[in-house]
C-alpha cells in the first residue's frame, strides 16, 4: 500500500468513525475511540461489501462502506457492553 492510499484510508476511517459516533448517539466511545472504531470499521465495511458483491467506488463509496462498517462495529460493541 503506498503512502497516499494509507493516508486516504486513515482519513476516511476517521471521518466514518466520527459520523458513526454521531449517528449512534449514546453508543459512541468518545472522539479518539470513535476514530479507532472508524478505521477498524473501514476494514469491516470493505470486507462486508465484498462479501455482498457491492463495489464502493471513489471516495464517497469508500466513506459509505467505512460508515456502514463503523456503525455495525459500534452496534456489536454496544451489545457486548450491555451483556456484561
N, C-alpha and C positions, 0 to 999 in steps of 0.2 A: 504494500500500500504506500503510495507516495505521500509526502508530507501535506500536500494540498488536499488530497482526499481525506486524510486523517483530520485535518482542520475542519473541513465541511461536515464530516461525520460527527465530530465532537460538538460543533456549533448547532447542528440540527438536533442532536440528542439533548443539549442544554435547553434549547427552546421548547422541545417537546416535553421535557420534564417540568419546565415552568408552566406550560399550558395545561398539562395533565394535573398538576397541583391545583390550578385554578378551577378546572372542571370538576375535580373530585374534592370539593370543599369539605374540610373536616377530616380528610383521609390522607392529606399530604404529609410530608416529612420535613418541612422547612425548606428554605432556599437551597442549601447545599445538598440535602437529602433528595430533593426533587430533581436536581441536576444529575445526580448519580443514577436515580431511577430512570431518568430520561435517556441517558447513554445506554444503560442496560436494556431499556425498553426499545431503543432503536434496533438493537440486535434482535430482540424478541419479535418486534413488528416485522422486520425484514424476513425472519425465519417463517413466521406465520403467513405472511403474504405469499412467500414462495411455495409453501405447502398448499395454499388455496389456488395457486396459479395466477395470482394477481401481480402485475408489474407496477412498481412505483417508479414513475418516470420523472426525472428532473428534481429540482429542489422541493417543489410543492409536494410531489408524490412521496419523496423521502420523508418529508416532515409529517405527512399524514400517516405513513407506515410507522414512524417513530412514535407519534402521538398515540396511535392505537395500541402499540406495544407498551408504552408507558402507562396508559390508563389500565390496561389489563394487569400489568405488574402491580400497580398501586392497589387495585381491587384484590388481587391474590394475597398481597402482603397484609391488607386490612382483614381478610378472612383469617389468616394465621394469627394476627394480633388479637382478634376477638376470642379465638378458641383458648388462649392461654389463661 
